Amino acid sequence: MAYLSLRFDTDAAGAERWSDALLDAGALAVDVSDPAAGTPDESPLYGEPGVPGPGLWRVSRIDALFAEGTDAGRVLADTAQAIGAPMPSHETHEVADQDWVRATQSQFGPIAIGEGFWIVPSWCDLPEPGAIALELDPGLAFGTGSHPTTRLCLEWLRGAIAGGETVLDYGCGSGILAIAAAKLGARAVAGTDVDAQALEASAANARANGVEARFVTPDRLEPGERDVVVANILANPLILLAPALAARTKRGGRIALSGILEAQADEVAATYARWFTLAVWRRLDGWVLLAGTRHAIG
């Protein structure tokens, strides 16, 4: 069975209305994307909790998928009339049926993180025998290793874990950092997140990797300080969490903070100065990782 793809561009204000109306008109799927993706004009959309979201792109691309034989022009005209929008210029093309699972899997391969450290989807072989492998499939929770901040944290952990440490991954997402700490030799690992779906994904990923780690909401964390704390969130919540993260880090213990844009690094470091001496450990694609140690007093 083949499918029919309908594509056109609209403004940000109209993208959601078009998407909803096309689904109501029988579209099997609707995708909204940046028409400049993959070019120097691409506009990534980043947001932070407590800050109004950036919305959609000023010009947004709509791709709608319909069953074979659909009169896409008629559907588009009827939908435009229903939402009170002008008929857009559009294009259509046939999409052949295929093994969609295999097609999706082909987009994701092993990712090398530094030397001898790989993130490997479950359907791939480890490219480097003897390397440390994190088995992680792309899913709903953030943190597959492809984002610069996740890579920075993983590379930092390689140097921070010598073996036998207690580790806390605050804002664990997919659990990738907690799992990496366990594979690197940490003695006891915990992860926390406010998202129940993230906690479920983290626990499943830990089982798939054959490591022990406990994932709970922040209010259910066991009391006590850790040797190593890593938090890959965003600058605003990191600022708010400074006292809580300090309370979870041993005197002389190590901390790594990421999800921080270069322009935000000084403010975050200043917020933590009461408890830590922090410095930029590394930069990558406009993001930074701040790392340091907990003061012996304070």
C-alpha positions as CSV (number, residue, x, y, z in Angstrom):
1,M,0.0,0.0,0.0
2,A,1.3,3.4,-1.0
3,Y,0.6,6.7,0.7
4,L,0.2,10.3,-0.5
5,S,2.2,13.1,1.0
6,L,1.0,16.7,1.0
7,R,3.5,19.5,1.7
8,F,3.1,23.3,2.1
9,D,4.4,26.2,4.2
10,T,2.5,28.4,6.5
11,D,3.2,31.0,9.3
12,A,3.6,30.1,12.9
13,A,0.2,31.3,13.9
14,G,-1.5,29.0,11.3
15,A,0.6,25.8,11.8
16,E,-1.4,24.4,14.7
17,R,-4.8,25.2,13.1
18,W,-3.7,23.6,9.9
19,S,-2.4,20.5,11.7
20,D,-5.6,20.0,13.7
21,A,-7.8,20.6,10.7
22,L,-5.9,18.2,8.4
23,L,-6.1,15.4,11.1
24,D,-9.9,16.1,11.3
25,A,-10.0,15.8,7.5
26,G,-8.5,12.3,7.5
27,A,-4.7,12.8,7.5
28,L,-2.9,9.7,8.9
29,A,-0.1,11.9,10.3
30,V,0.9,15.6,10.3
31,D,4.5,16.8,10.8
32,V,5.5,20.5,11.5
33,S,9.1,21.3,10.8
34,D,11.6,24.1,10.0
35,P,11.8,24.5,6.2
36,A,15.4,25.7,6.7
37,A,16.5,22.6,8.6
38,G,19.9,21.5,7.5
39,T,20.9,24.9,6.3
40,P,22.7,27.9,7.9
41,D,19.3,29.5,8.4
42,E,18.0,26.6,10.6
43,S,16.3,27.9,13.8
44,P,16.5,25.4,16.7
45,L,13.8,25.9,19.3
46,Y,15.0,25.8,22.9
47,G,12.9,26.5,25.9
48,E,13.3,26.5,29.7
49,P,10.9,25.9,32.5
50,G,9.3,29.1,33.7
51,V,10.1,30.9,30.5
52,P,7.5,31.4,27.7
53,G,8.2,28.9,25.0
54,P,9.6,30.0,21.6
55,G,6.5,28.8,19.7
56,L,7.0,27.5,16.2
57,W,9.1,28.8,13.3
58,R,8.1,32.0,11.7
59,V,7.6,30.0,8.5
60,S,6.6,26.4,9.4
61,R,6.5,23.4,7.0
62,I,3.5,21.1,7.1
63,D,3.8,17.5,5.8
64,A,0.5,15.6,5.9
65,L,0.3,11.9,5.1
66,F,-2.9,10.5,3.5
67,A,-4.1,7.1,2.2
68,E,-3.4,6.3,-1.4
69,G,-6.1,7.7,-3.8
70,T,-6.9,10.7,-1.6
71,D,-7.7,13.9,-3.6
72,A,-5.2,16.0,-1.7
73,G,-6.1,19.2,-3.6
74,R,-9.7,18.9,-2.6
75,V,-8.9,18.1,1.0
76,L,-6.6,21.1,1.2
77,A,-9.2,23.4,-0.4
78,D,-11.9,22.2,2.0
79,T,-9.6,22.5,5.0
80,A,-8.6,26.0,4.0
81,Q,-12.3,27.0,3.8
82,A,-13.0,25.4,7.1
83,I,-10.4,27.4,9.0
84,G,-10.8,30.6,7.0
85,A,-7.3,30.5,5.5
86,P,-6.2,31.1,1.9
87,M,-5.4,28.1,-0.3
88,P,-1.6,27.6,0.0
89,S,0.8,26.7,-2.7
90,H,1.5,23.0,-2.2
91,E,3.1,19.9,-3.6
92,T,2.3,16.2,-3.4
93,H,4.2,13.0,-4.0
94,E,3.6,9.3,-3.5
95,V,5.3,7.5,-0.5
96,A,5.9,3.8,-1.0
97,D,5.0,1.4,1.7
98,Q,8.0,0.0,3.6
99,D,9.2,-1.6,6.8
100,W,8.7,1.5,8.9
101,V,10.4,0.0,12.0
102,R,13.5,-0.8,10.0
103,A,13.4,2.6,8.3
104,T,13.3,4.3,11.6
105,Q,16.1,2.2,13.1
106,S,18.3,3.0,10.1
107,Q,18.4,6.6,11.2
108,F,20.1,5.8,14.5
109,G,23.5,4.2,14.8
110,P,26.2,3.9,17.4
111,I,27.6,7.2,18.8
112,A,31.2,7.4,20.0
113,I,31.7,9.5,23.2
114,G,35.3,10.2,23.6
115,E,37.7,7.3,23.5
116,G,36.4,3.8,24.0
117,F,32.9,4.8,25.0
118,W,29.9,4.1,22.8
119,I,26.1,4.6,22.9
120,V,24.6,1.7,20.9
121,P,21.0,1.1,19.9
122,S,19.8,-2.5,20.7
123,W,19.7,-3.4,17.0
124,C,23.4,-2.4,16.4
125,D,26.6,-4.2,17.2
126,L,29.3,-2.5,19.2
127,P,31.8,-1.1,16.7
128,E,34.8,-1.3,19.1
129,P,35.1,-4.6,20.9
130,G,36.2,-4.1,24.5
131,A,34.8,-0.5,24.7
132,I,32.2,0.5,27.3
133,A,28.8,0.2,25.6
134,L,25.6,1.9,26.7
135,E,22.6,0.2,25.1
136,L,20.0,2.9,24.6
137,D,17.2,3.1,22.1
138,P,15.8,6.4,21.0
139,G,12.6,7.0,22.9
140,L,10.4,9.5,24.7
141,A,12.8,10.7,27.5
142,F,15.6,13.1,26.7
143,G,19.2,11.9,26.6
144,T,20.3,9.6,23.8
145,G,23.8,11.0,23.7
146,S,23.3,13.0,20.6
147,H,22.7,16.3,22.4
148,P,25.9,18.3,23.2
149,T,25.1,18.5,26.9
150,T,24.7,14.8,27.2
151,R,28.0,14.2,25.5
152,L,29.7,16.7,27.8
153,C,28.4,15.0,30.9
154,L,29.3,11.5,29.6
155,E,32.9,12.6,28.8
156,W,33.2,14.3,32.2
157,L,32.0,11.1,34.0
158,R,34.8,9.1,32.4
159,G,37.3,11.2,34.3
160,A,35.2,11.6,37.5
161,I,34.5,8.0,38.2
162,A,37.5,6.0,39.4
163,G,35.5,3.2,41.0
164,G,33.5,2.8,44.2
165,E,31.8,6.2,44.3
166,T,28.2,7.1,45.2
167,V,26.6,9.0,42.3
168,L,23.4,11.0,41.9
169,D,22.0,11.9,38.4
170,Y,19.6,14.8,39.1
171,G,17.1,15.2,36.2
172,C,17.9,11.7,34.8
173,G,15.8,11.7,31.7
174,S,16.6,8.4,30.0
175,G,19.0,7.4,32.8
176,I,21.9,7.5,30.5
177,L,24.3,9.3,32.9
178,A,23.4,7.1,35.8
179,I,23.9,4.0,33.7
180,A,27.2,5.3,32.5
181,A,28.3,5.9,36.1
182,A,27.4,2.3,37.0
183,K,29.3,0.9,34.1
184,L,32.3,3.0,34.9
185,G,32.5,1.4,38.4
186,A,30.4,3.6,40.7
187,R,29.4,1.6,43.9
188,A,25.8,3.0,44.3
189,V,23.9,5.0,41.7
190,A,20.6,6.9,42.0
191,G,18.7,9.0,39.5
192,T,15.8,11.4,40.0
193,D,13.3,13.2,37.8
194,V,9.9,14.8,38.2
195,D,8.6,13.1,35.1
196,A,7.2,9.6,35.8
197,Q,7.7,8.6,32.2
198,A,11.4,9.4,32.5
199,L,11.7,7.3,35.6
200,E,10.1,4.3,33.8
201,A,12.4,4.7,30.8
202,S,15.5,5.0,33.1
203,A,14.6,1.9,35.0
204,A,14.0,0.0,31.8
205,N,17.3,1.2,30.3
206,A,19.2,0.2,33.4
207,R,17.8,-3.3,33.2
208,A,18.7,-3.5,29.5
209,N,22.2,-2.6,30.4
210,G,22.5,-5.0,33.3
211,V,23.3,-2.4,35.9
212,E,21.8,-1.6,39.3
213,A,20.4,1.9,39.8
214,R,17.5,3.4,41.7
215,F,15.2,5.9,40.0
216,V,12.7,7.9,42.1
217,T,11.1,11.3,42.3
218,P,13.1,14.0,44.3
219,D,10.9,13.7,47.3
220,R,11.7,9.9,47.6
221,L,15.4,10.2,47.3
222,E,17.2,8.4,50.2
223,P,18.9,10.9,52.5
224,G,22.6,11.4,52.4
225,E,25.4,13.0,50.4
226,R,27.1,11.6,47.3
227,D,30.6,11.6,46.1
228,V,29.6,12.7,42.6
229,V,26.5,14.7,41.5
230,V,25.7,15.4,37.9
231,A,22.7,17.5,36.7
232,N,22.1,18.0,33.0
233,I,18.9,20.2,33.1
234,L,18.8,23.8,32.0
235,A,20.2,27.0,33.6
236,N,17.0,28.4,35.2
237,P,16.1,25.2,37.2
238,L,19.8,24.6,38.0
239,I,19.9,28.1,39.7
240,L,16.7,27.2,41.7
241,L,18.2,23.8,42.7
242,A,21.5,25.1,43.9
243,P,20.8,24.6,47.7
244,A,19.3,21.1,47.1
245,L,22.2,19.9,44.9
246,A,24.7,21.3,47.4
247,A,23.0,19.4,50.2
248,R,23.3,16.2,48.2
249,T,27.1,16.6,47.6
250,K,29.7,15.5,50.1
251,R,32.3,18.0,51.3
252,G,35.1,17.6,48.7
253,G,32.7,15.8,46.4
254,R,32.5,16.6,42.7
255,I,29.6,18.1,40.8
256,A,28.9,18.7,37.1
257,L,26.2,21.0,35.7
258,S,25.1,21.2,32.1
259,G,22.2,22.3,30.0
260,I,23.9,25.7,30.2
261,L,24.4,28.1,27.3
262,E,27.8,29.9,27.3
263,A,26.1,33.2,28.1
264,Q,24.5,31.7,31.2
265,A,27.6,30.1,32.7
266,D,28.7,33.1,34.9
267,E,25.3,33.5,36.5
268,V,25.1,29.8,37.3
269,A,28.6,29.6,38.7
270,A,27.9,32.7,40.8
271,T,24.8,31.1,42.3
272,Y,26.7,28.0,43.3
273,A,29.8,30.0,44.7
274,R,28.5,29.7,48.3
275,W,29.1,25.9,48.1
276,F,31.3,25.1,45.1
277,T,34.2,26.4,43.2
278,L,33.0,26.0,39.6
279,A,34.7,26.5,36.3
280,V,33.9,25.8,32.7
281,W,35.2,22.3,32.1
282,R,34.5,22.1,28.4
283,R,32.4,23.8,25.7
284,L,30.5,22.2,22.8
285,D,28.3,23.8,20.2
286,G,27.4,26.8,22.3
287,W,26.8,24.7,25.5
288,V,29.1,24.4,28.5
289,L,29.6,22.0,31.4
290,L,30.5,23.6,34.7
291,A,32.4,21.4,37.1
292,G,34.0,21.7,40.5
293,T,34.2,20.5,44.1
294,R,32.2,21.1,47.2
295,H,33.8,23.4,49.8
296,A,35.1,21.8,52.9
297,I,33.2,24.5,54.9
298,G,29.9,26.1,53.9
